């Protein structure tokens, strides 16, 4: 098994992942209540089934592949709350 962040994207793939981080994946919690602060996973009254963990499943690898400190911080919060 490789440690998180051992494989890093480059070139076209890196650019595509940066776009993903700047778009919905990097900001979904800010605009979709089901994975944002109102999520039942975070103690709110929103959705409590699977959207939060699925969001983490995409956010966490993205954050560490890009070594994006803001996304890593957001992913760490998600790890503590969702996973």
BAKOL-103559 format. One record per atom (N, C-alpha, C, O): residue in one letter; chain; atom name; x, y, z; residue number from 0. Coordinates in steps of 0.1 Angstrom, whole numbers, plus 5000, padded with zeros to 4 digits. Example, Ala and Ser with C-alpha at 12.3 -4.5 7.8 and 13.67 -1.06 7.14 Angstrom:
site res=A; chain=A; atom=N; x=5132; y=4943; z=5078; n=0
site res=A; chain=A; atom=CA; x=5123; y=4955; z=5078; n=0
site res=A; chain=A; atom=C; x=5132; y=4967; z=5078; n=0
site res=A; chain=A; atom=O; x=5142; y=4967; z=5085; n=0
site res=S; chain=A; atom=N; x=5128; y=4978; z=5071; n=1
site res=S; chain=A; atom=CA; x=5137; y=4989; z=5071; n=1
site res=S; chain=A; atom=C; x=5129; y=5000; z=5079; n=1
site res=S; chain=A; atom=O; x=5134; y=5011; z=5080; n=1
END
This chain:
site res=X; chain=A; atom=N; x=5008; y=4988; z=5000; n=0
site res=X; chain=A; atom=CA; x=5000; y=5000; z=5000; n=0
site res=X; chain=A; atom=C; x=5009; y=5013; z=5000; n=0
site res=X; chain=A; atom=O; x=5019; y=5013; z=5007; n=0
site res=X; chain=A; atom=N; x=5005; y=5022; z=4992; n=1
site res=X; chain=A; atom=CA; x=5012; y=5035; z=4992; n=1
site res=X; chain=A; atom=C; x=5006; y=5045; z=5002; n=1
site res=X; chain=A; atom=O; x=4994; y=5045; z=5004; n=1
site res=X; chain=A; atom=N; x=5014; y=5053; z=5008; n=2
site res=X; chain=A; atom=CA; x=5009; y=5063; z=5017; n=2
site res=X; chain=A; atom=C; x=5001; y=5074; z=5009; n=2
site res=X; chain=A; atom=O; x=5003; y=5076; z=4997; n=2
site res=X; chain=A; atom=N; x=4991; y=5080; z=5016; n=3
site res=X; chain=A; atom=CA; x=4984; y=5091; z=5009; n=3
site res=X; chain=A; atom=C; x=4993; y=5102; z=5004; n=3
site res=X; chain=A; atom=O; x=5002; y=5106; z=5011; n=3
site res=X; chain=A; atom=N; x=4991; y=5106; z=4992; n=4
site res=X; chain=A; atom=CA; x=4999; y=5116; z=4985; n=4
site res=X; chain=A; atom=C; x=5011; y=5111; z=4978; n=4
site res=X; chain=A; atom=O; x=5018; y=5119; z=4972; n=4
site res=X; chain=A; atom=N; x=5014; y=5098; z=4978; n=5
site res=X; chain=A; atom=CA; x=5026; y=5092; z=4972; n=5
site res=X; chain=A; atom=C; x=5025; y=5093; z=4957; n=5
site res=X; chain=A; atom=O; x=5035; y=5095; z=4950; n=5
site res=X; chain=A; atom=N; x=5013; y=5093; z=4951; n=6
site res=X; chain=A; atom=CA; x=5011; y=5095; z=4937; n=6
site res=X; chain=A; atom=C; x=5006; y=5109; z=4934; n=6
site res=X; chain=A; atom=O; x=4996; y=5112; z=4940; n=6
site res=X; chain=A; atom=N; x=5013; y=5116; z=4926; n=7
site res=X; chain=A; atom=CA; x=5009; y=5130; z=4923; n=7
site res=X; chain=A; atom=C; x=5006; y=5132; z=4909; n=7
site res=X; chain=A; atom=O; x=5014; y=5128; z=4900; n=7
site res=X; chain=A; atom=N; x=4995; y=5138; z=4905; n=8
site res=X; chain=A; atom=CA; x=4992; y=5141; z=4891; n=8
site res=X; chain=A; atom=C; x=5001; y=5151; z=4885; n=8
site res=X; chain=A; atom=O; x=5007; y=5159; z=4892; n=8
site res=X; chain=A; atom=N; x=5001; y=5151; z=4872; n=9
site res=X; chain=A; atom=CA; x=5010; y=5161; z=4865; n=9
site res=X; chain=A; atom=C; x=5003; y=5164; z=4852; n=9
site res=X; chain=A; atom=O; x=4994; y=5156; z=4847; n=9
site res=X; chain=A; atom=N; x=5006; y=5175; z=4846; n=10
site res=X; chain=A; atom=CA; x=5002; y=5178; z=4832; n=10
site res=X; chain=A; atom=C; x=4986; y=5180; z=4832; n=10
site res=X; chain=A; atom=O; x=4980; y=5187; z=4840; n=10
site res=X; chain=A; atom=N; x=4981; y=5174; z=4821; n=11
site res=X; chain=A; atom=CA; x=4966; y=5175; z=4819; n=11
site res=X; chain=A; atom=C; x=4958; y=5170; z=4831; n=11
site res=X; chain=A; atom=O; x=4948; y=5177; z=4835; n=11
site res=X; chain=A; atom=N; x=4961; y=5159; z=4837; n=12
site res=X; chain=A; atom=CA; x=4954; y=5154; z=4848; n=12
site res=X; chain=A; atom=C; x=4954; y=5163; z=4860; n=12
site res=X; chain=A; atom=O; x=4944; y=5166; z=4866; n=12
site res=X; chain=A; atom=N; x=4966; y=5169; z=4863; n=13
site res=X; chain=A; atom=CA; x=4967; y=5179; z=4873; n=13
site res=X; chain=A; atom=C; x=4957; y=5191; z=4871; n=13
site res=X; chain=A; atom=O; x=4950; y=5195; z=4880; n=13
site res=X; chain=A; atom=N; x=4957; y=5196; z=4859; n=14
site res=X; chain=A; atom=CA; x=4949; y=5207; z=4855; n=14
site res=X; chain=A; atom=C; x=4934; y=5203; z=4857; n=14
site res=X; chain=A; atom=O; x=4926; y=5212; z=4862; n=14
site res=X; chain=A; atom=N; x=4930; y=5191; z=4853; n=15
site res=X; chain=A; atom=CA; x=4916; y=5187; z=4855; n=15
site res=X; chain=A; atom=C; x=4912; y=5186; z=4869; n=15
site res=X; chain=A; atom=O; x=4901; y=5190; z=4873; n=15
site res=X; chain=A; atom=N; x=4921; y=5181; z=4877; n=16
site res=X; chain=A; atom=CA; x=4919; y=5180; z=4892; n=16
site res=X; chain=A; atom=C; x=4918; y=5193; z=4898; n=16
site res=X; chain=A; atom=O; x=4910; y=5196; z=4908; n=16
site res=X; chain=A; atom=N; x=4926; y=5203; z=4894; n=17
site res=X; chain=A; atom=CA; x=4926; y=5216; z=4899; n=17
site res=X; chain=A; atom=C; x=4912; y=5223; z=4896; n=17
site res=X; chain=A; atom=O; x=4906; y=5229; z=4904; n=17
site res=X; chain=A; atom=N; x=4907; y=5220; z=4884; n=18
site res=X; chain=A; atom=CA; x=4894; y=5225; z=4880; n=18
site res=X; chain=A; atom=C; x=4883; y=5219; z=4889; n=18
site res=X; chain=A; atom=O; x=4874; y=5226; z=4893; n=18
site res=X; chain=A; atom=N; x=4885; y=5206; z=4892; n=19
site res=X; chain=A; atom=CA; x=4875; y=5200; z=4900; n=19
site res=X; chain=A; atom=C; x=4875; y=5206; z=4914; n=19
site res=X; chain=A; atom=O; x=4865; y=5208; z=4921; n=19
site res=X; chain=A; atom=N; x=4887; y=5209; z=4919; n=20
site res=X; chain=A; atom=CA; x=4889; y=5214; z=4933; n=20
site res=X; chain=A; atom=C; x=4883; y=5229; z=4933; n=20
site res=X; chain=A; atom=O; x=4878; y=5233; z=4943; n=20
site res=X; chain=A; atom=N; x=4884; y=5236; z=4922; n=21
site res=X; chain=A; atom=CA; x=4879; y=5250; z=4922; n=21
site res=X; chain=A; atom=C; x=4864; y=5250; z=4920; n=21
site res=X; chain=A; atom=O; x=4858; y=5260; z=4922; n=21
site res=X; chain=A; atom=N; x=4859; y=5239; z=4915; n=22
site res=X; chain=A; atom=CA; x=4845; y=5238; z=4912; n=22
site res=X; chain=A; atom=C; x=4837; y=5231; z=4923; n=22
site res=X; chain=A; atom=O; x=4839; y=5234; z=4935; n=22
site res=X; chain=A; atom=N; x=4827; y=5223; z=4919; n=23
site res=X; chain=A; atom=CA; x=4818; y=5217; z=4929; n=23
site res=X; chain=A; atom=C; x=4825; y=5208; z=4940; n=23
site res=X; chain=A; atom=O; x=4821; y=5210; z=4952; n=23
site res=X; chain=A; atom=N; x=4834; y=5200; z=4936; n=24
site res=X; chain=A; atom=CA; x=4840; y=5192; z=4947; n=24
site res=X; chain=A; atom=C; x=4847; y=5200; z=4958; n=24
site res=X; chain=A; atom=O; x=4846; y=5196; z=4969; n=24
site res=X; chain=A; atom=N; x=4854; y=5210; z=4954; n=25
site res=X; chain=A; atom=CA; x=4861; y=5218; z=4964; n=25
site res=X; chain=A; atom=C; x=4851; y=5227; z=4972; n=25
site res=X; chain=A; atom=O; x=4855; y=5233; z=4982; n=25
site res=X; chain=A; atom=N; x=4839; y=5230; z=4967; n=26
site res=X; chain=A; atom=CA; x=4830; y=5239; z=4973; n=26
site res=X; chain=A; atom=C; x=4816; y=5234; z=4976; n=26
site res=X; chain=A; atom=O; x=4807; y=5241; z=4980; n=26
site res=X; chain=A; atom=N; x=4814; y=5221; z=4974; n=27
site res=X; chain=A; atom=CA; x=4800; y=5215; z=4975; n=27
site res=X; chain=A; atom=C; x=4794; y=5218; z=4988; n=27
site res=X; chain=A; atom=O; x=4782; y=5220; z=4989; n=27
site res=X; chain=A; atom=N; x=4802; y=5217; z=4999; n=28
site res=X; chain=A; atom=CA; x=4797; y=5219; z=5012; n=28
site res=X; chain=A; atom=C; x=4792; y=5233; z=5015; n=28
site res=X; chain=A; atom=O; x=4784; y=5235; z=5024; n=28
site res=X; chain=A; atom=N; x=4796; y=5242; z=5006; n=29
site res=X; chain=A; atom=CA; x=4792; y=5256; z=5008; n=29
site res=X; chain=A; atom=C; x=4779; y=5259; z=5001; n=29
site res=X; chain=A; atom=O; x=4772; y=5269; z=5004; n=29
site res=X; chain=A; atom=N; x=4775; y=5250; z=4992; n=30
site res=X; chain=A; atom=CA; x=4762; y=5253; z=4984; n=30
site res=X; chain=A; atom=C; x=4752; y=5242; z=4985; n=30
site res=X; chain=A; atom=O; x=4740; y=5245; z=4981; n=30
site res=X; chain=A; atom=N; x=4755; y=5231; z=4990; n=31
site res=X; chain=A; atom=CA; x=4746; y=5220; z=4991; n=31
site res=X; chain=A; atom=C; x=4744; y=5216; z=5006; n=31
site res=X; chain=A; atom=O; x=4753; y=5210; z=5012; n=31
site res=X; chain=A; atom=N; x=4732; y=5219; z=5012; n=32
site res=X; chain=A; atom=CA; x=4730; y=5217; z=5026; n=32
site res=X; chain=A; atom=C; x=4732; y=5202; z=5030; n=32
site res=X; chain=A; atom=O; x=4736; y=5200; z=5042; n=32
site res=X; chain=A; atom=N; x=4730; y=5193; z=5022; n=33
site res=X; chain=A; atom=CA; x=4731; y=5179; z=5025; n=33
site res=X; chain=A; atom=C; x=4746; y=5175; z=5029; n=33
site res=X; chain=A; atom=O; x=4747; y=5166; z=5037; n=33
site res=X; chain=A; atom=N; x=4755; y=5182; z=5025; n=34
site res=X; chain=A; atom=CA; x=4769; y=5179; z=5029; n=34
site res=X; chain=A; atom=C; x=4776; y=5191; z=5035; n=34
site res=X; chain=A; atom=O; x=4787; y=5190; z=5039; n=34
site res=X; chain=A; atom=N; x=4768; y=5202; z=5037; n=35
site res=X; chain=A; atom=CA; x=4773; y=5214; z=5044; n=35
site res=X; chain=A; atom=C; x=4770; y=5214; z=5059; n=35
site res=X; chain=A; atom=O; x=4768; y=5203; z=5065; n=35
site res=X; chain=A; atom=N; x=4771; y=5225; z=5065; n=36
site res=X; chain=A; atom=CA; x=4769; y=5226; z=5079; n=36
site res=X; chain=A; atom=C; x=4756; y=5221; z=5085; n=36
site res=X; chain=A; atom=O; x=4755; y=5217; z=5096; n=36
site res=X; chain=A; atom=N; x=4745; y=5220; z=5076; n=37
site res=X; chain=A; atom=CA; x=4732; y=5215; z=5081; n=37
site res=X; chain=A; atom=C; x=4731; y=5200; z=5080; n=37
site res=X; chain=A; atom=O; x=4721; y=5194; z=5083; n=37
site res=X; chain=A; atom=N; x=4742; y=5193; z=5075; n=38
site res=X; chain=A; atom=CA; x=4741; y=5178; z=5074; n=38
site res=X; chain=A; atom=C; x=4739; y=5172; z=5088; n=38
site res=X; chain=A; atom=O; x=4745; y=5176; z=5098; n=38
site res=X; chain=A; atom=N; x=4731; y=5162; z=5088; n=39
site res=X; chain=A; atom=CA; x=4729; y=5154; z=5100; n=39
site res=X; chain=A; atom=C; x=4742; y=5148; z=5105; n=39
site res=X; chain=A; atom=O; x=4744; y=5146; z=5117; n=39
site res=X; chain=A; atom=N; x=4751; y=5145; z=5096; n=40
site res=X; chain=A; atom=CA; x=4764; y=5140; z=5100; n=40
site res=X; chain=A; atom=C; x=4772; y=5150; z=5108; n=40
site res=X; chain=A; atom=O; x=4781; y=5146; z=5116; n=40
site res=X; chain=A; atom=N; x=4769; y=5163; z=5107; n=41
site res=X; chain=A; atom=CA; x=4775; y=5173; z=5114; n=41
site res=X; chain=A; atom=C; x=4767; y=5179; z=5126; n=41
site res=X; chain=A; atom=O; x=4770; y=5189; z=5132; n=41
site res=X; chain=A; atom=N; x=4756; y=5172; z=5128; n=42
site res=X; chain=A; atom=CA; x=4747; y=5176; z=5139; n=42
site res=X; chain=A; atom=C; x=4735; y=5184; z=5135; n=42
site res=X; chain=A; atom=O; x=4728; y=5189; z=5144; n=42
site res=X; chain=A; atom=N; x=4734; y=5187; z=5122; n=43
site res=X; chain=A; atom=CA; x=4722; y=5195; z=5117; n=43
site res=X; chain=A; atom=C; x=4710; y=5186; z=5115; n=43
site res=X; chain=A; atom=O; x=4709; y=5175; z=5119; n=43
site res=X; chain=A; atom=N; x=4701; y=5192; z=5108; n=44
site res=X; chain=A; atom=CA; x=4688; y=5185; z=5105; n=44
site res=X; chain=A; atom=C; x=4687; y=5180; z=5091; n=44
site res=X; chain=A; atom=O; x=4676; y=5175; z=5087; n=44
site res=X; chain=A; atom=N; x=4697; y=5181; z=5083; n=45
site res=X; chain=A; atom=CA; x=4697; y=5177; z=5069; n=45
site res=X; chain=A; atom=C; x=4699; y=5162; z=5067; n=45
site res=X; chain=A; atom=O; x=4697; y=5154; z=5077; n=45
site res=X; chain=A; atom=N; x=4702; y=5158; z=5055; n=46
site res=X; chain=A; atom=CA; x=4703; y=5144; z=5051; n=46
site res=X; chain=A; atom=C; x=4713; y=5137; z=5060; n=46
site res=X; chain=A; atom=O; x=4723; y=5142; z=5064; n=46
site res=X; chain=A; atom=N; x=4709; y=5124; z=5064; n=47
site res=X; chain=A; atom=CA; x=4718; y=5117; z=5073; n=47
site res=X; chain=A; atom=C; x=4722; y=5103; z=5068; n=47
site res=X; chain=A; atom=O; x=4727; y=5095; z=5076; n=47
site res=X; chain=A; atom=N; x=4720; y=5100; z=5055; n=48
site res=X; chain=A; atom=CA; x=4723; y=5087; z=5051; n=48
site res=X; chain=A; atom=C; x=4737; y=5086; z=5045; n=48
site res=X; chain=A; atom=O; x=4746; y=5082; z=5052; n=48
site res=X; chain=A; atom=N; x=4739; y=5089; z=5032; n=49
site res=X; chain=A; atom=CA; x=4752; y=5086; z=5026; n=49
site res=X; chain=A; atom=C; x=4759; y=5097; z=5018; n=49
site res=X; chain=A; atom=O; x=4770; y=5095; z=5014; n=49
site res=X; chain=A; atom=N; x=4752; y=5108; z=5017; n=50
site res=X; chain=A; atom=CA; x=4759; y=5119; z=5009; n=50
site res=X; chain=A; atom=C; x=4772; y=5124; z=5015; n=50
site res=X; chain=A; atom=O; x=4781; y=5127; z=5008; n=50
site res=X; chain=A; atom=N; x=4772; y=5126; z=5028; n=51
site res=X; chain=A; atom=CA; x=4784; y=5131; z=5034; n=51
site res=X; chain=A; atom=C; x=4796; y=5121; z=5032; n=51
site res=X; chain=A; atom=O; x=4807; y=5126; z=5028; n=51
site res=X; chain=A; atom=N; x=4795; y=5109; z=5035; n=52
site res=X; chain=A; atom=CA; x=4806; y=5100; z=5033; n=52
site res=X; chain=A; atom=C; x=4810; y=5099; z=5018; n=52
site res=X; chain=A; atom=O; x=4822; y=5098; z=5015; n=52
site res=X; chain=A; atom=N; x=4800; y=5099; z=5009; n=53
site res=X; chain=A; atom=CA; x=4804; y=5099; z=4995; n=53
site res=X; chain=A; atom=C; x=4811; y=5112; z=4991; n=53
site res=X; chain=A; atom=O; x=4821; y=5111; z=4982; n=53
site res=X; chain=A; atom=N; x=4808; y=5123; z=4996; n=54
site res=X; chain=A; atom=CA; x=4815; y=5135; z=4994; n=54
site res=X; chain=A; atom=C; x=4829; y=5134; z=4998; n=54
site res=X; chain=A; atom=O; x=4838; y=5138; z=4991; n=54
site res=X; chain=A; atom=N; x=4831; y=5128; z=5010; n=55
site res=X; chain=A; atom=CA; x=4845; y=5126; z=5016; n=55
site res=X; chain=A; atom=C; x=4853; y=5117; z=5007; n=55
site res=X; chain=A; atom=O; x=4865; y=5119; z=5005; n=55
site res=X; chain=A; atom=N; x=4846; y=5107; z=5001; n=56
site res=X; chain=A; atom=CA; x=4853; y=5098; z=4993; n=56
site res=X; chain=A; atom=C; x=4859; y=5104; z=4980; n=56
site res=X; chain=A; atom=O; x=4869; y=5099; z=4975; n=56
site res=X; chain=A; atom=N; x=4854; y=5115; z=4976; n=57
site res=X; chain=A; atom=CA; x=4860; y=5123; z=4965; n=57
site res=X; chain=A; atom=C; x=4869; y=5134; z=4969; n=57
site res=X; chain=A; atom=O; x=4879; y=5136; z=4963; n=57
site res=X; chain=A; atom=N; x=4865; y=5141; z=4980; n=58
site res=X; chain=A; atom=CA; x=4872; y=5152; z=4985; n=58
site res=X; chain=A; atom=C; x=4886; y=5149; z=4991; n=58
site res=X; chain=A; atom=O; x=4896; y=5155; z=4988; n=58
site res=X; chain=A; atom=N; x=4887; y=5138; z=4999; n=59
site res=X; chain=A; atom=CA; x=4899; y=5135; z=5006; n=59
site res=X; chain=A; atom=C; x=4910; y=5131; z=4996; n=59
site res=X; chain=A; atom=O; x=4921; y=5137; z=4997; n=59
site res=X; chain=A; atom=N; x=4908; y=5122; z=4987; n=60
site res=X; chain=A; atom=CA; x=4919; y=5119; z=4977; n=60
site res=X; chain=A; atom=C; x=4923; y=5131; z=4969; n=60
site res=X; chain=A; atom=O; x=4935; y=5134; z=4966; n=60
site res=X; chain=A; atom=N; x=4913; y=5139; z=4965; n=61
site res=X; chain=A; atom=CA; x=4916; y=5151; z=4957; n=61
site res=X; chain=A; atom=C; x=4925; y=5161; z=4965; n=61
site res=X; chain=A; atom=O; x=4935; y=5166; z=4959; n=61
site res=X; chain=A; atom=N; x=4921; y=5163; z=4977; n=62
site res=X; chain=A; atom=CA; x=4929; y=5173; z=4986; n=62
site res=X; chain=A; atom=C; x=4944; y=5168; z=4987; n=62
site res=X; chain=A; atom=O; x=4953; y=5177; z=4985; n=62
site res=X; chain=A; atom=N; x=4946; y=5156; z=4989; n=63
site res=X; chain=A; atom=CA; x=4960; y=5151; z=4991; n=63
site res=X; chain=A; atom=C; x=4967; y=5149; z=4978; n=63
site res=X; chain=A; atom=O; x=4980; y=5151; z=4978; n=63
site res=X; chain=A; atom=N; x=4961; y=5146; z=4968; n=64
site res=X; chain=A; atom=CA; x=4968; y=5145; z=4955; n=64
site res=X; chain=A; atom=C; x=4973; y=5158; z=4950; n=64
site res=X; chain=A; atom=O; x=4984; y=5160; z=4945; n=64
site res=X; chain=A; atom=N; x=4965; y=5169; z=4953; n=65
site res=X; chain=A; atom=CA; x=4968; y=5182; z=4949; n=65
site res=X; chain=A; atom=C; x=4977; y=5189; z=4960; n=65
site res=X; chain=A; atom=O; x=4983; y=5200; z=4957; n=65
site res=X; chain=A; atom=N; x=4978; y=5183; z=4971; n=66
site res=X; chain=A; atom=CA; x=4985; y=5189; z=4983; n=66
site res=X; chain=A; atom=C; x=4980; y=5204; z=4985; n=66
site res=X; chain=A; atom=O; x=4987; y=5213; z=4987; n=66
site res=X; chain=A; atom=N; x=4966; y=5205; z=4985; n=67
site res=X; chain=A; atom=CA; x=4960; y=5218; z=4986; n=67
site res=X; chain=A; atom=C; x=4956; y=5219; z=5001; n=67
site res=X; chain=A; atom=O; x=4947; y=5212; z=5006; n=67
site res=X; chain=A; atom=N; x=4963; y=5229; z=5008; n=68
site res=X; chain=A; atom=CA; x=4961; y=5230; z=5022; n=68
site res=X; chain=A; atom=C; x=4947; y=5233; z=5027; n=68
site res=X; chain=A; atom=O; x=4942; y=5228; z=5037; n=68
site res=X; chain=A; atom=N; x=4940; y=5242; z=5019; n=69
site res=X; chain=A; atom=CA; x=4926; y=5245; z=5022; n=69
site res=X; chain=A; atom=C; x=4917; y=5232; z=5021; n=69
site res=X; chain=A; atom=O; x=4909; y=5230; z=5030; n=69
site res=X; chain=A; atom=N; x=4919; y=5225; z=5010; n=70
site res=X; chain=A; atom=CA; x=4911; y=5212; z=5009; n=70
site res=X; chain=A; atom=C; x=4915; y=5202; z=5019; n=70
site res=X; chain=A; atom=O; x=4906; y=5194; z=5024; n=70
site res=X; chain=A; atom=N; x=4928; y=5201; z=5023; n=71
site res=X; chain=A; atom=CA; x=4932; y=5192; z=5033; n=71
site res=X; chain=A; atom=C; x=4925; y=5195; z=5046; n=71
site res=X; chain=A; atom=O; x=4921; y=5186; z=5054; n=71
site res=X; chain=A; atom=N; x=4925; y=5208; z=5049; n=72
site res=X; chain=A; atom=CA; x=4918; y=5212; z=5062; n=72
site res=X; chain=A; atom=C; x=4903; y=5208; z=5061; n=72
site res=X; chain=A; atom=O; x=4898; y=5203; z=5071; n=72
site res=X; chain=A; atom=N; x=4897; y=5211; z=5050; n=73
site res=X; chain=A; atom=CA; x=4883; y=5207; z=5048; n=73
site res=X; chain=A; atom=C; x=4881; y=5192; z=5049; n=73
site res=X; chain=A; atom=O; x=4872; y=5187; z=5055; n=73
site res=X; chain=A; atom=N; x=4890; y=5185; z=5043; n=74
site res=X; chain=A; atom=CA; x=4890; y=5170; z=5043; n=74
site res=X; chain=A; atom=C; x=4892; y=5165; z=5057; n=74
site res=X; chain=A; atom=O; x=4886; y=5155; z=5061; n=74
site res=X; chain=A; atom=N; x=4901; y=5171; z=5065; n=75
site res=X; chain=A; atom=CA; x=4903; y=5167; z=5078; n=75
site res=X; chain=A; atom=C; x=4891; y=5168; z=5087; n=75
site res=X; chain=A; atom=O; x=4887; y=5160; z=5095; n=75
site res=X; chain=A; atom=N; x=4883; y=5179; z=5084; n=76
site res=X; chain=A; atom=CA; x=4871; y=5181; z=5091; n=76
site res=X; chain=A; atom=C; x=4861; y=5170; z=5087; n=76
site res=X; chain=A; atom=O; x=4854; y=5165; z=5096; n=76
site res=X; chain=A; atom=N; x=4861; y=5167; z=5075; n=77
site res=X; chain=A; atom=CA; x=4852; y=5156; z=5070; n=77
site res=X; chain=A; atom=C; x=4856; y=5143; z=5075; n=77
site res=X; chain=A; atom=O; x=4847; y=5135; z=5079; n=77
site res=X; chain=A; atom=N; x=4869; y=5140; z=5076; n=78
site res=X; chain=A; atom=CA; x=4873; y=5128; z=5082; n=78
site res=X; chain=A; atom=C; x=4868; y=5126; z=5096; n=78
site res=X; chain=A; atom=O; x=4864; y=5115; z=5101; n=78
site res=X; chain=A; atom=N; x=4869; y=5137; z=5104; n=79
site res=X; chain=A; atom=CA; x=4865; y=5137; z=5118; n=79
site res=X; chain=A; atom=C; x=4850; y=5135; z=5119; n=79
site res=X; chain=A; atom=O; x=4845; y=5129; z=5129; n=79
site res=X; chain=A; atom=N; x=4842; y=5141; z=5110; n=80
site res=X; chain=A; atom=CA; x=4828; y=5142; z=5112; n=80
site res=X; chain=A; atom=C; x=4820; y=5131; z=5104; n=80
site res=X; chain=A; atom=O; x=4811; y=5125; z=5108; n=80
site res=X; chain=A; atom=N; x=4825; y=5128; z=5091; n=81
site res=X; chain=A; atom=CA; x=4817; y=5119; z=5082; n=81
site res=X; chain=A; atom=C; x=4822; y=5105; z=5083; n=81
site res=X; chain=A; atom=O; x=4814; y=5096; z=5083; n=81
site res=X; chain=A; atom=N; x=4835; y=5103; z=5084; n=82
site res=X; chain=A; atom=CA; x=4841; y=5090; z=5082; n=82
site res=X; chain=A; atom=C; x=4845; y=5083; z=5095; n=82
site res=X; chain=A; atom=O; x=4850; y=5072; z=5095; n=82
END
